[in-house]
């Protein structure tokens, strides 16, 4: 694996792909237009996305907020490809920001707990 300073494309792809897959799977499984219209998004999707962000922030703790941002981009892509109207895009961005708070907090916690955080700090000095 790459070191924490140079994460490369892999964690971005895992985060975006995870957000995309969770959002799309919930949309298809529930038949809703948007994943967050289904209760499963909150009971299954958000915890699953938090687990993905936790793992990513554990292995790549530097600037862990990036993994939540990439995950939100993956979810937004799933929404756009799901045939939703782009006329509500500003509202969707606001909603995506709010529902991404648990992933953001999870990423910060995982990065703080990660033993790789100290290792990355040593590599910088």
Secondary structure, DSSP 8 states (H G I E B T S, - for coil): ---SS---SHHHHHHHHHHHHHHHHHHHHHT-SSGGGSHHIIIIIHHHHHHHHHHHHHHS-TTTHHHHHHHHHHHHHHHHHTT--GGGHHHHHHHHHHHTHHHHHHHHHHHHH-HHHHHHHHHH-
